Amino acid sequence: MELSIRTSNKNFLRNYLELLNGILRLTPRELDSLVLFIEYDPEVACSMASRKYVSDAMNFKSVSVLNNYVKSLKDKKIIGKDSEGVYRYIPIVKPPTDLDSITFKFILSDSKVSA
C-alpha cells in the first residue's frame, strides 16, 4: 500500500514532523515549537537566539514561557546534549535535504496467549 502526500518546500518540514508525530507524541504546541526551532537552526537546538525567535513567533510574552516546551522536548528525548554540552536534535526529526519519499515498515508480531 502506498499513500502519496503532496507538499511544498515551505510545508515539507511540518508535514514530515506531523507524520512522525505518532511516534514522537508531541502536543500541537510542542510540534509548533519544534518546527520553528529546526527552521531557525537545523543543527543546534534551543540556542538563546533561537529561543527568542521561537518565543516571538509563538507570541509568548517572554522567553521563559517557552522553557516549558524546551523541557518537554528534552523529556521526550527529541533534543539532547552532545559531548560538548550543546543541544542537538535526534536524527529522525531532521529529514535529509535530498529526501523525496519515506517508507514506513510495520513489523507485526503475533503473540499467542496460552490458557
C-alpha positions as CSV (number, residue, x, y, z in Angstrom):
1,M,0.0,0.0,0.0
2,E,1.2,3.5,-0.9
3,L,-0.1,6.8,0.2
4,S,1.1,10.0,-1.5
5,I,1.1,13.3,0.3
6,R,1.5,16.5,-1.7
7,T,3.6,19.1,-0.1
8,S,5.9,22.0,-0.9
9,N,9.4,23.0,0.2
10,K,7.8,25.5,2.6
11,N,5.5,23.0,4.2
12,F,7.6,19.9,4.0
13,L,9.2,20.0,7.5
14,R,5.8,20.5,9.2
15,N,4.2,17.7,7.1
16,Y,7.2,15.4,7.8
17,L,7.0,16.0,11.5
18,E,3.2,15.6,11.6
19,L,3.6,12.2,10.0
20,L,6.2,11.2,12.6
21,N,4.2,12.6,15.5
22,G,2.5,9.3,16.0
23,I,5.9,8.1,17.2
24,L,7.1,11.4,18.8
25,R,3.8,12.0,20.7
26,L,4.2,15.8,20.8
27,T,1.4,18.2,21.6
28,P,0.4,20.6,18.9
29,R,2.3,23.5,20.6
30,E,5.4,21.3,21.1
31,L,5.2,20.4,17.4
32,D,4.9,24.1,16.5
33,S,7.9,24.9,18.6
34,L,10.0,22.1,17.2
35,V,9.2,23.2,13.6
36,L,10.3,26.7,14.4
37,F,13.5,25.6,16.2
38,I,14.5,23.5,13.2
39,E,13.6,26.2,10.7
40,Y,15.8,28.7,12.7
41,D,18.8,26.3,13.1
42,P,18.7,22.7,11.8
43,E,21.8,21.8,13.7
44,V,21.8,23.4,17.2
45,A,18.6,23.1,19.2
46,C,17.3,25.7,21.5
47,S,20.1,28.2,21.5
48,M,19.3,31.5,23.2
49,A,18.9,33.3,19.8
50,S,16.5,30.5,18.6
51,R,14.5,30.7,21.8
52,K,14.0,34.4,21.2
53,Y,12.9,33.7,17.6
54,V,10.5,30.9,18.6
55,S,9.1,32.8,21.5
56,D,8.3,35.8,19.3
57,A,6.9,33.6,16.5
58,M,4.6,31.9,19.0
59,N,3.6,35.2,20.5
60,F,4.8,34.4,24.1
61,K,5.1,37.3,26.4
62,S,8.6,36.2,27.4
63,V,11.2,33.6,26.5
64,S,10.6,32.0,29.9
65,V,7.2,30.7,28.8
66,L,9.0,28.7,26.0
67,N,11.2,26.9,28.6
68,N,8.3,24.6,29.4
69,Y,8.3,23.4,25.8
70,V,12.0,23.1,25.7
71,K,11.9,21.0,28.9
72,S,9.2,18.8,27.3
73,L,11.3,18.3,24.2
74,K,14.2,17.2,26.4
75,D,11.9,14.9,28.5
76,K,10.6,13.3,25.3
77,K,14.1,12.9,24.1
78,I,13.6,14.9,20.9
79,I,16.6,17.0,21.8
80,G,19.6,16.2,24.0
81,K,23.1,17.4,24.8
82,D,26.0,16.2,22.7
83,S,29.5,15.5,24.1
84,E,30.3,19.3,24.1
85,G,27.1,20.2,26.0
86,V,25.3,21.6,23.0
87,Y,21.6,20.7,22.5
88,R,21.1,18.7,19.2
89,Y,18.0,17.2,17.6
90,I,17.6,13.4,17.4
91,P,18.4,12.3,13.8
92,I,14.8,11.3,12.9
93,V,13.4,14.8,13.3
94,K,15.9,16.3,10.8
95,P,15.0,15.0,7.4
96,P,17.8,14.7,4.9
97,T,17.8,17.6,2.4
98,D,17.6,15.3,-0.6
99,L,14.7,13.3,0.8
100,D,11.9,12.7,-1.7
101,S,10.0,9.8,-0.2
102,I,9.6,8.0,3.1
103,T,8.8,4.3,3.6
104,F,7.3,3.1,6.8
105,K,7.7,-0.6,7.6
106,F,5.5,-2.2,10.2
107,I,6.6,-5.5,11.6
108,L,3.7,-7.4,13.1
109,S,4.3,-10.0,15.7
110,D,1.5,-12.2,16.8
111,S,1.8,-13.3,20.3
112,K,0.0,-16.4,21.3
113,V,-1.7,-16.3,24.7
114,S,-1.6,-19.6,26.4
115,A,-4.5,-20.6,28.5
